[in-house]
Amino acid sequence: MNIERSSGNVFRDIGFGPKEAQSLRLRAQLMVELRRMIQARKLTQNSAAKLFGVTQPRISDLARGKINLFSIESLVDMLTRAGIQVQLRFAPSRRPARHQAA
């Protein structure tokens, strides 16, 4: 059995390019936080939709993990409407970026 060390981003590990993998990772983290909030507050899909300012079908998409249907901006907006402050943290990547001539 061959075991490889993770890059720290499962999306990168399964073959997505660096940009897409980072976007997917951020969206996944935001979606997890929204789902945790729904569970912690014992919200129905209808009440979660009202709280987040979206429709019930959007909450259904969230519950089903349809990551491709959500932008980072829409997920941040939903969290903000629910009273959650979203903060960014910047850190250098493990691999230095290659500089390209303009």
Backbone as XML, in Angstrom:
<?xml version="1.0"?>
<chain id="A" units="angstrom">
  <residue number="1" name="MET">
    <atom name="N" x="0.844" y="-1.177" z="0.000"/>
    <atom name="CA" x="0.000" y="0.000" z="0.000"/>
    <atom name="C" x="0.884" y="1.234" z="0.000"/>
  </residue>
  <residue number="2" name="ASN">
    <atom name="N" x="0.631" y="2.129" z="-0.955"/>
    <atom name="CA" x="1.392" y="3.371" z="-1.072"/>
    <atom name="C" x="0.593" y="4.504" z="-0.452"/>
  </residue>
  <residue number="3" name="ILE">
    <atom name="N" x="1.175" y="5.188" z="0.491"/>
    <atom name="CA" x="0.502" y="6.290" z="1.179"/>
    <atom name="C" x="1.224" y="7.585" z="0.856"/>
  </residue>
  <residue number="4" name="GLU">
    <atom name="N" x="0.451" y="8.586" z="0.440"/>
    <atom name="CA" x="1.023" y="9.898" z="0.144"/>
    <atom name="C" x="0.591" y="10.897" z="1.198"/>
  </residue>
  <residue number="5" name="ARG">
    <atom name="N" x="1.475" y="11.800" z="1.529"/>
    <atom name="CA" x="1.170" y="12.864" z="2.476"/>
    <atom name="C" x="0.265" y="13.879" z="1.784"/>
  </residue>
  <residue number="6" name="SER">
    <atom name="N" x="-0.751" y="14.344" z="2.507"/>
    <atom name="CA" x="-1.677" y="15.333" z="1.961"/>
    <atom name="C" x="-0.998" y="16.687" z="1.815"/>
  </residue>
  <residue number="7" name="SER">
    <atom name="N" x="-1.469" y="17.432" z="0.839"/>
    <atom name="CA" x="-0.978" y="18.797" z="0.654"/>
    <atom name="C" x="-1.631" y="19.747" z="1.653"/>
  </residue>
  <residue number="8" name="GLY">
    <atom name="N" x="-2.666" y="19.266" z="2.346"/>
    <atom name="CA" x="-3.429" y="20.120" z="3.248"/>
    <atom name="C" x="-4.710" y="20.613" z="2.598"/>
  </residue>
  <residue number="9" name="ASN">
    <atom name="N" x="-4.885" y="20.295" z="1.321"/>
    <atom name="CA" x="-6.096" y="20.674" z="0.598"/>
    <atom name="C" x="-6.553" y="19.451" z="-0.186"/>
  </residue>
  <residue number="10" name="VAL">
    <atom name="N" x="-7.603" y="18.823" z="0.289"/>
    <atom name="CA" x="-8.089" y="17.589" z="-0.339"/>
    <atom name="C" x="-8.437" y="17.792" z="-1.801"/>
  </residue>
  <residue number="11" name="PHE">
    <atom name="N" x="-8.914" y="18.972" z="-2.155"/>
    <atom name="CA" x="-9.266" y="19.233" z="-3.549"/>
    <atom name="C" x="-8.028" y="19.229" z="-4.441"/>
  </residue>
  <residue number="12" name="ARG">
    <atom name="N" x="-6.929" y="19.756" z="-3.933"/>
    <atom name="CA" x="-5.667" y="19.732" z="-4.680"/>
    <atom name="C" x="-5.177" y="18.293" z="-4.796"/>
  </residue>
  <residue number="13" name="ASP">
    <atom name="N" x="-5.322" y="17.549" z="-3.706"/>
    <atom name="CA" x="-4.859" y="16.161" z="-3.679"/>
    <atom name="C" x="-5.591" y="15.286" z="-4.694"/>
  </residue>
  <residue number="14" name="ILE">
    <atom name="N" x="-6.849" y="15.609" z="-4.991"/>
    <atom name="CA" x="-7.595" y="14.772" z="-5.930"/>
    <atom name="C" x="-7.524" y="15.288" z="-7.366"/>
  </residue>
  <residue number="15" name="GLY">
    <atom name="N" x="-6.715" y="16.336" z="-7.578"/>
    <atom name="CA" x="-6.420" y="16.713" z="-8.944"/>
    <atom name="C" x="-6.892" y="18.065" z="-9.441"/>
  </residue>
  <residue number="16" name="PHE">
    <atom name="N" x="-7.566" y="18.845" z="-8.608"/>
    <atom name="CA" x="-7.959" y="20.177" z="-9.048"/>
    <atom name="C" x="-6.718" y="21.069" z="-9.114"/>
  </residue>
  <residue number="17" name="GLY">
    <atom name="N" x="-6.751" y="22.037" z="-10.019"/>
    <atom name="CA" x="-5.662" y="23.000" z="-10.113"/>
    <atom name="C" x="-5.614" y="23.866" z="-8.861"/>
  </residue>
  <residue number="18" name="PRO">
    <atom name="N" x="-4.509" y="24.556" z="-8.643"/>
    <atom name="CA" x="-4.335" y="25.332" z="-7.409"/>
    <atom name="C" x="-5.427" y="26.370" z="-7.152"/>
  </residue>
  <residue number="19" name="LYS">
    <atom name="N" x="-5.818" y="27.126" z="-8.175"/>
    <atom name="CA" x="-6.832" y="28.166" z="-7.978"/>
    <atom name="C" x="-8.181" y="27.568" z="-7.619"/>
  </residue>
  <residue number="20" name="GLU">
    <atom name="N" x="-8.599" y="26.574" z="-8.395"/>
    <atom name="CA" x="-9.900" y="25.940" z="-8.149"/>
    <atom name="C" x="-9.907" y="25.212" z="-6.804"/>
  </residue>
  <residue number="21" name="ALA">
    <atom name="N" x="-8.804" y="24.561" z="-6.474"/>
    <atom name="CA" x="-8.716" y="23.836" z="-5.207"/>
    <atom name="C" x="-8.862" y="24.785" z="-4.024"/>
  </residue>
  <residue number="22" name="GLN">
    <atom name="N" x="-8.239" y="25.947" z="-4.112"/>
    <atom name="CA" x="-8.336" y="26.924" z="-3.021"/>
    <atom name="C" x="-9.758" y="27.448" z="-2.902"/>
  </residue>
  <residue number="23" name="SER">
    <atom name="N" x="-10.395" y="27.745" z="-4.033"/>
    <atom name="CA" x="-11.784" y="28.214" z="-4.013"/>
    <atom name="C" x="-12.709" y="27.154" z="-3.421"/>
  </residue>
  <residue number="24" name="LEU">
    <atom name="N" x="-12.536" y="25.924" z="-3.845"/>
    <atom name="CA" x="-13.370" y="24.829" z="-3.317"/>
    <atom name="C" x="-13.155" y="24.654" z="-1.811"/>
  </residue>
  <residue number="25" name="ARG">
    <atom name="N" x="-11.914" y="24.755" z="-1.388"/>
    <atom name="CA" x="-11.601" y="24.612" z="0.048"/>
    <atom name="C" x="-12.295" y="25.702" z="0.873"/>
  </residue>
  <residue number="26" name="LEU">
    <atom name="N" x="-12.220" y="26.945" z="0.408"/>
    <atom name="CA" x="-12.871" y="28.039" z="1.124"/>
    <atom name="C" x="-14.385" y="27.871" z="1.144"/>
  </residue>
  <residue number="27" name="ARG">
    <atom name="N" x="-14.954" y="27.521" z="0.001"/>
    <atom name="CA" x="-16.406" y="27.325" z="-0.053"/>
    <atom name="C" x="-16.837" y="26.188" z="0.856"/>
  </residue>
  <residue number="28" name="ALA">
    <atom name="N" x="-16.070" y="25.108" z="0.884"/>
    <atom name="CA" x="-16.396" y="23.973" z="1.757"/>
    <atom name="C" x="-16.381" y="24.401" z="3.223"/>
  </residue>
  <residue number="29" name="GLN">
    <atom name="N" x="-15.390" y="25.174" z="3.618"/>
    <atom name="CA" x="-15.307" y="25.629" z="5.011"/>
    <atom name="C" x="-16.506" y="26.506" z="5.372"/>
  </residue>
  <residue number="30" name="LEU">
    <atom name="N" x="-16.892" y="27.395" z="4.475"/>
    <atom name="CA" x="-18.044" y="28.261" z="4.728"/>
    <atom name="C" x="-19.331" y="27.444" z="4.798"/>
  </residue>
  <residue number="31" name="MET">
    <atom name="N" x="-19.472" y="26.471" z="3.911"/>
    <atom name="CA" x="-20.666" y="25.631" z="3.919"/>
    <atom name="C" x="-20.754" y="24.800" z="5.197"/>
  </residue>
  <residue number="32" name="VAL">
    <atom name="N" x="-19.644" y="24.296" z="5.659"/>
    <atom name="CA" x="-19.628" y="23.530" z="6.907"/>
    <atom name="C" x="-20.098" y="24.403" z="8.069"/>
  </residue>
  <residue number="33" name="GLU">
    <atom name="N" x="-19.622" y="25.638" z="8.110"/>
    <atom name="CA" x="-20.024" y="26.549" z="9.188"/>
    <atom name="C" x="-21.518" y="26.830" z="9.140"/>
  </residue>
  <residue number="34" name="LEU">
    <atom name="N" x="-22.061" y="27.043" z="7.947"/>
    <atom name="CA" x="-23.508" y="27.263" z="7.823"/>
    <atom name="C" x="-24.296" y="26.037" z="8.274"/>
  </residue>
  <residue number="35" name="ARG">
    <atom name="N" x="-23.849" y="24.871" z="7.880"/>
    <atom name="CA" x="-24.548" y="23.638" z="8.278"/>
    <atom name="C" x="-24.467" y="23.423" z="9.793"/>
  </residue>
  <residue number="36" name="ARG">
    <atom name="N" x="-23.321" y="23.739" z="10.382"/>
    <atom name="CA" x="-23.187" y="23.624" z="11.846"/>
    <atom name="C" x="-24.170" y="24.552" z="12.552"/>
  </residue>
  <residue number="37" name="MET">
    <atom name="N" x="-24.305" y="25.762" z="12.018"/>
    <atom name="CA" x="-25.215" y="26.729" z="12.608"/>
    <atom name="C" x="-26.660" y="26.229" z="12.527"/>
  </residue>
  <residue number="38" name="ILE">
    <atom name="N" x="-27.033" y="25.697" z="11.401"/>
    <atom name="CA" x="-28.388" y="25.168" z="11.229"/>
    <atom name="C" x="-28.653" y="24.056" z="12.243"/>
  </residue>
  <residue number="39" name="GLN">
    <atom name="N" x="-27.701" y="23.155" z="12.413"/>
    <atom name="CA" x="-27.848" y="22.055" z="13.368"/>
    <atom name="C" x="-27.866" y="22.555" z="14.804"/>
  </residue>
  <residue number="40" name="ALA">
    <atom name="N" x="-26.948" y="23.457" z="15.137"/>
    <atom name="CA" x="-26.849" y="23.956" z="16.513"/>
    <atom name="C" x="-28.111" y="24.693" z="16.940"/>
  </residue>
  <residue number="41" name="ARG">
    <atom name="N" x="-28.693" y="25.447" z="16.007"/>
    <atom name="CA" x="-29.906" y="26.208" z="16.314"/>
    <atom name="C" x="-31.182" y="25.416" z="16.041"/>
  </residue>
  <residue number="42" name="LYS">
    <atom name="N" x="-31.007" y="24.181" z="15.567"/>
    <atom name="CA" x="-32.141" y="23.302" z="15.254"/>
    <atom name="C" x="-33.140" y="23.991" z="14.323"/>
  </residue>
  <residue number="43" name="LEU">
    <atom name="N" x="-32.600" y="24.586" z="13.255"/>
    <atom name="CA" x="-33.425" y="25.320" z="12.312"/>
    <atom name="C" x="-34.015" y="24.384" z="11.259"/>
  </residue>
  <residue number="44" name="THR">
    <atom name="N" x="-35.241" y="24.659" z="10.870"/>
    <atom name="CA" x="-35.806" y="23.988" z="9.706"/>
    <atom name="C" x="-35.215" y="24.652" z="8.478"/>
  </residue>
  <residue number="45" name="GLN">
    <atom name="N" x="-35.401" y="24.032" z="7.321"/>
    <atom name="CA" x="-34.898" y="24.654" z="6.099"/>
    <atom name="C" x="-35.585" y="25.993" z="5.856"/>
  </residue>
  <residue number="46" name="ASN">
    <atom name="N" x="-36.865" y="26.082" z="6.169"/>
    <atom name="CA" x="-37.583" y="27.347" z="5.976"/>
    <atom name="C" x="-37.064" y="28.436" z="6.905"/>
  </residue>
  <residue number="47" name="SER">
    <atom name="N" x="-36.856" y="28.097" z="8.175"/>
    <atom name="CA" x="-36.369" y="29.124" z="9.099"/>
    <atom name="C" x="-34.921" y="29.506" z="8.792"/>
  </residue>
  <residue number="48" name="ALA">
    <atom name="N" x="-34.115" y="28.553" z="8.350"/>
    <atom name="CA" x="-32.740" y="28.862" z="7.956"/>
    <atom name="C" x="-32.748" y="29.777" z="6.735"/>
  </residue>
  <residue number="49" name="ALA">
    <atom name="N" x="-33.640" y="29.514" z="5.794"/>
    <atom name="CA" x="-33.737" y="30.349" z="4.592"/>
    <atom name="C" x="-34.067" y="31.788" z="4.965"/>
  </residue>
  <residue number="50" name="LYS">
    <atom name="N" x="-34.995" y="31.975" z="5.886"/>
    <atom name="CA" x="-35.355" y="33.332" z="6.322"/>
    <atom name="C" x="-34.170" y="34.002" z="7.009"/>
  </residue>
  <residue number="51" name="LEU">
    <atom name="N" x="-33.491" y="33.266" z="7.874"/>
    <atom name="CA" x="-32.349" y="33.812" z="8.600"/>
    <atom name="C" x="-31.229" y="34.228" z="7.643"/>
  </residue>
  <residue number="52" name="PHE">
    <atom name="N" x="-30.948" y="33.401" z="6.644"/>
    <atom name="CA" x="-29.850" y="33.650" z="5.725"/>
    <atom name="C" x="-30.236" y="34.529" z="4.537"/>
  </residue>
  <residue number="53" name="GLY">
    <atom name="N" x="-31.529" y="34.836" z="4.404"/>
    <atom name="CA" x="-31.980" y="35.692" z="3.313"/>
    <atom name="C" x="-31.967" y="35.014" z="1.956"/>
  </residue>
  <residue number="54" name="VAL">
    <atom name="N" x="-32.255" y="33.720" z="1.952"/>
    <atom name="CA" x="-32.301" y="32.961" z="0.701"/>
    <atom name="C" x="-33.593" y="32.142" z="0.663"/>
  </residue>
  <residue number="55" name="THR">
    <atom name="N" x="-33.777" y="31.391" z="-0.400"/>
    <atom name="CA" x="-34.952" y="30.530" z="-0.512"/>
    <atom name="C" x="-34.697" y="29.170" z="0.130"/>
  </residue>
  <residue number="56" name="GLN">
    <atom name="N" x="-35.772" y="28.464" z="0.418"/>
    <atom name="CA" x="-35.644" y="27.120" z="0.990"/>
    <atom name="C" x="-34.881" y="26.172" z="0.056"/>
  </residue>
  <residue number="57" name="PRO">
    <atom name="N" x="-35.112" y="26.228" z="-1.274"/>
    <atom name="CA" x="-34.318" y="25.353" z="-2.137"/>
    <atom name="C" x="-32.807" y="25.600" z="-2.046"/>
  </residue>
  <residue number="58" name="ARG">
    <atom name="N" x="-32.404" y="26.841" z="-1.755"/>
    <atom name="CA" x="-30.971" y="27.123" z="-1.574"/>
    <atom name="C" x="-30.439" y="26.405" z="-0.333"/>
  </residue>
  <residue number="59" name="ILE">
    <atom name="N" x="-31.256" y="26.353" z="0.712"/>
    <atom name="CA" x="-30.844" y="25.640" z="1.924"/>
    <atom name="C" x="-30.766" y="24.143" z="1.640"/>
  </residue>
  <residue number="60" name="SER">
    <atom name="N" x="-31.679" y="23.641" z="0.826"/>
    <atom name="CA" x="-31.630" y="22.235" z="0.419"/>
    <atom name="C" x="-30.329" y="21.947" z="-0.339"/>
  </residue>
  <residue number="61" name="ASP">
    <atom name="N" x="-29.956" y="22.857" z="-1.240"/>
    <atom name="CA" x="-28.690" y="22.703" z="-1.967"/>
    <atom name="C" x="-27.507" y="22.705" z="-1.009"/>
  </residue>
  <residue number="62" name="LEU">
    <atom name="N" x="-27.555" y="23.566" z="-0.018"/>
    <atom name="CA" x="-26.507" y="23.641" z="1.000"/>
    <atom name="C" x="-26.436" y="22.325" z="1.777"/>
  </residue>
  <residue number="63" name="ALA">
    <atom name="N" x="-27.585" y="21.833" z="2.215"/>
    <atom name="CA" x="-27.640" y="20.600" z="2.994"/>
    <atom name="C" x="-27.119" y="19.403" z="2.197"/>
  </residue>
  <residue number="64" name="ARG">
    <atom name="N" x="-27.305" y="19.447" z="0.898"/>
    <atom name="CA" x="-26.849" y="18.352" z="0.038"/>
    <atom name="C" x="-25.416" y="18.529" z="-0.439"/>
  </residue>
  <residue number="65" name="GLY">
    <atom name="N" x="-24.770" y="19.602" z="0.005"/>
    <atom name="CA" x="-23.359" y="19.813" z="-0.310"/>
    <atom name="C" x="-23.079" y="20.166" z="-1.754"/>
  </residue>
  <residue number="66" name="LYS">
    <atom name="N" x="-24.027" y="20.814" z="-2.412"/>
    <atom name="CA" x="-23.853" y="21.176" z="-3.824"/>
    <atom name="C" x="-22.959" y="22.408" z="-3.943"/>
  </residue>
  <residue number="67" name="ILE">
    <atom name="N" x="-21.690" y="22.179" z="-3.704"/>
    <atom name="CA" x="-20.696" y="23.247" z="-3.617"/>
    <atom name="C" x="-20.609" y="24.078" z="-4.891"/>
  </residue>
  <residue number="68" name="ASN">
    <atom name="N" x="-20.846" y="23.452" z="-6.032"/>
    <atom name="CA" x="-20.734" y="24.159" z="-7.305"/>
    <atom name="C" x="-21.803" y="25.224" z="-7.495"/>
  </residue>
  <residue number="69" name="LEU">
    <atom name="N" x="-22.859" y="25.212" z="-6.665"/>
    <atom name="CA" x="-23.941" y="26.182" z="-6.788"/>
    <atom name="C" x="-23.740" y="27.431" z="-5.932"/>
  </residue>
  <residue number="70" name="PHE">
    <atom name="N" x="-22.638" y="27.485" z="-5.180"/>
    <atom name="CA" x="-22.423" y="28.590" z="-4.251"/>
    <atom name="C" x="-21.100" y="29.287" z="-4.520"/>
  </residue>
  <residue number="71" name="SER">
    <atom name="N" x="-21.144" y="30.606" z="-4.502"/>
    <atom name="CA" x="-19.912" y="31.399" z="-4.592"/>
    <atom name="C" x="-19.444" y="31.711" z="-3.166"/>
  </residue>
  <residue number="72" name="ILE">
    <atom name="N" x="-18.206" y="32.079" z="-3.049"/>
    <atom name="CA" x="-17.688" y="32.496" z="-1.745"/>
    <atom name="C" x="-18.500" y="33.686" z="-1.241"/>
  </residue>
  <residue number="73" name="GLU">
    <atom name="N" x="-18.786" y="34.627" z="-2.135"/>
    <atom name="CA" x="-19.538" y="35.822" z="-1.761"/>
    <atom name="C" x="-20.924" y="35.480" z="-1.220"/>
  </residue>
  <residue number="74" name="SER">
    <atom name="N" x="-21.631" y="34.571" z="-1.868"/>
    <atom name="CA" x="-22.975" y="34.234" z="-1.394"/>
    <atom name="C" x="-22.935" y="33.543" z="-0.038"/>
  </residue>
  <residue number="75" name="LEU">
    <atom name="N" x="-21.946" y="32.716" z="0.188"/>
    <atom name="CA" x="-21.816" y="32.022" z="1.475"/>
    <atom name="C" x="-21.455" y="33.001" z="2.597"/>
  </residue>
  <residue number="76" name="VAL">
    <atom name="N" x="-20.553" y="33.933" z="2.309"/>
    <atom name="CA" x="-20.189" y="34.952" z="3.296"/>
    <atom name="C" x="-21.418" y="35.805" z="3.622"/>
  </residue>
  <residue number="77" name="ASP">
    <atom name="N" x="-22.190" y="36.160" z="2.599"/>
    <atom name="CA" x="-23.401" y="36.950" z="2.813"/>
    <atom name="C" x="-24.381" y="36.226" z="3.721"/>
  </residue>
  <residue number="78" name="MET">
    <atom name="N" x="-24.556" y="34.928" z="3.502"/>
    <atom name="CA" x="-25.467" y="34.145" z="4.341"/>
    <atom name="C" x="-24.998" y="34.142" z="5.800"/>
  </residue>
  <residue number="79" name="LEU">
    <atom name="N" x="-23.714" y="33.946" z="6.021"/>
    <atom name="CA" x="-23.179" y="33.954" z="7.382"/>
    <atom name="C" x="-23.345" y="35.325" z="8.037"/>
  </residue>
  <residue number="80" name="THR">
    <atom name="N" x="-23.074" y="36.369" z="7.277"/>
    <atom name="CA" x="-23.203" y="37.728" z="7.795"/>
    <atom name="C" x="-24.639" y="38.023" z="8.207"/>
  </residue>
  <residue number="81" name="ARG">
    <atom name="N" x="-25.595" y="37.608" z="7.385"/>
    <atom name="CA" x="-27.010" y="37.818" z="7.708"/>
    <atom name="C" x="-27.412" y="37.096" z="8.988"/>
  </residue>
  <residue number="82" name="ALA">
    <atom name="N" x="-26.709" y="36.014" z="9.303"/>
    <atom name="CA" x="-26.997" y="35.242" z="10.514"/>
    <atom name="C" x="-26.220" y="35.760" z="11.722"/>
  </residue>
  <residue number="83" name="GLY">
    <atom name="N" x="-25.484" y="36.862" z="11.541"/>
    <atom name="CA" x="-24.764" y="37.452" z="12.664"/>
    <atom name="C" x="-23.377" y="36.892" z="12.892"/>
  </residue>
  <residue number="84" name="ILE">
    <atom name="N" x="-22.829" y="36.211" z="11.906"/>
    <atom name="CA" x="-21.481" y="35.652" z="12.030"/>
    <atom name="C" x="-20.509" y="36.551" z="11.282"/>
  </residue>
  <residue number="85" name="GLN">
    <atom name="N" x="-19.455" y="36.964" z="11.957"/>
    <atom name="CA" x="-18.418" y="37.779" z="11.330"/>
    <atom name="C" x="-17.397" y="36.846" z="10.689"/>
  </residue>
  <residue number="86" name="VAL">
    <atom name="N" x="-17.186" y="37.009" z="9.408"/>
    <atom name="CA" x="-16.235" y="36.184" z="8.676"/>
    <atom name="C" x="-14.937" y="36.967" z="8.561"/>
  </residue>
  <residue number="87" name="GLN">
    <atom name="N" x="-13.823" y="36.328" z="8.917"/>
    <atom name="CA" x="-12.522" y="36.971" z="8.838"/>
    <atom name="C" x="-11.606" y="36.154" z="7.943"/>
  </residue>
  <residue number="88" name="LEU">
    <atom name="N" x="-10.723" y="36.842" z="7.252"/>
    <atom name="CA" x="-9.722" y="36.183" z="6.421"/>
    <atom name="C" x="-8.391" y="36.171" z="7.137"/>
  </residue>
  <residue number="89" name="ARG">
    <atom name="N" x="-7.639" y="35.126" z="6.894"/>
    <atom name="CA" x="-6.285" y="35.024" z="7.420"/>
    <atom name="C" x="-5.392" y="34.695" z="6.246"/>
  </residue>
  <residue number="90" name="PHE">
    <atom name="N" x="-4.323" y="35.422" z="6.091"/>
    <atom name="CA" x="-3.416" y="35.220" z="4.983"/>
    <atom name="C" x="-2.141" y="34.562" z="5.481"/>
  </residue>
  <residue number="91" name="ALA">
    <atom name="N" x="-1.667" y="33.594" z="4.712"/>
    <atom name="CA" x="-0.426" y="32.907" z="5.054"/>
    <atom name="C" x="0.268" y="32.531" z="3.750"/>
  </residue>
  <residue number="92" name="PRO">
    <atom name="N" x="1.591" y="32.524" z="3.761"/>
    <atom name="CA" x="2.294" y="32.123" z="2.542"/>
    <atom name="C" x="2.002" y="30.653" z="2.229"/>
  </residue>
  <residue number="93" name="SER">
    <atom name="N" x="1.952" y="30.340" z="0.947"/>
    <atom name="CA" x="1.724" y="28.952" z="0.562"/>
    <atom name="C" x="2.991" y="28.146" z="0.803"/>
  </residue>
  <residue number="94" name="ARG">
    <atom name="N" x="2.835" y="26.849" z="0.819"/>
    <atom name="CA" x="3.990" y="25.978" z="1.038"/>
    <atom name="C" x="4.951" y="26.035" z="-0.136"/>
  </residue>
  <residue number="95" name="ARG">
    <atom name="N" x="4.372" y="26.241" z="-1.316"/>
    <atom name="CA" x="5.186" y="26.333" z="-2.528"/>
    <atom name="C" x="5.191" y="27.784" z="-3.002"/>
  </residue>
  <residue number="96" name="PRO">
    <atom name="N" x="6.359" y="28.360" z="-3.168"/>
    <atom name="CA" x="6.388" y="29.744" z="-3.644"/>
    <atom name="C" x="5.801" y="29.852" z="-5.054"/>
  </residue>
  <residue number="97" name="ALA">
    <atom name="N" x="5.081" y="30.925" z="-5.294"/>
    <atom name="CA" x="4.492" y="31.167" z="-6.596"/>
    <atom name="C" x="5.586" y="31.511" z="-7.605"/>
  </residue>
  <residue number="98" name="ARG">
    <atom name="N" x="5.385" y="31.038" z="-8.832"/>
    <atom name="CA" x="6.334" y="31.396" z="-9.896"/>
    <atom name="C" x="5.917" y="32.749" z="-10.443"/>
  </residue>
  <residue number="99" name="HIS">
    <atom name="N" x="6.877" y="33.634" z="-10.591"/>
    <atom name="CA" x="6.602" y="34.964" z="-11.133"/>
    <atom name="C" x="6.640" y="34.894" z="-12.649"/>
  </residue>
  <residue number="100" name="GLN">
    <atom name="N" x="5.639" y="35.510" z="-13.264"/>
    <atom name="CA" x="5.593" y="35.548" z="-14.713"/>
    <atom name="C" x="5.820" y="36.970" z="-15.181"/>
  </residue>
  <residue number="101" name="ALA">
    <atom name="N" x="6.505" y="37.121" z="-16.270"/>
    <atom name="CA" x="6.740" y="38.449" z="-16.829"/>
    <atom name="C" x="5.443" y="39.024" z="-17.369"/>
  </residue>
  <residue number="102" name="ALA">
    <atom name="N" x="5.253" y="40.318" z="-17.197"/>
    <atom name="CA" x="4.019" y="40.967" z="-17.652"/>
    <atom name="C" x="4.031" y="41.250" z="-19.117"/>
  </residue>
</chain>
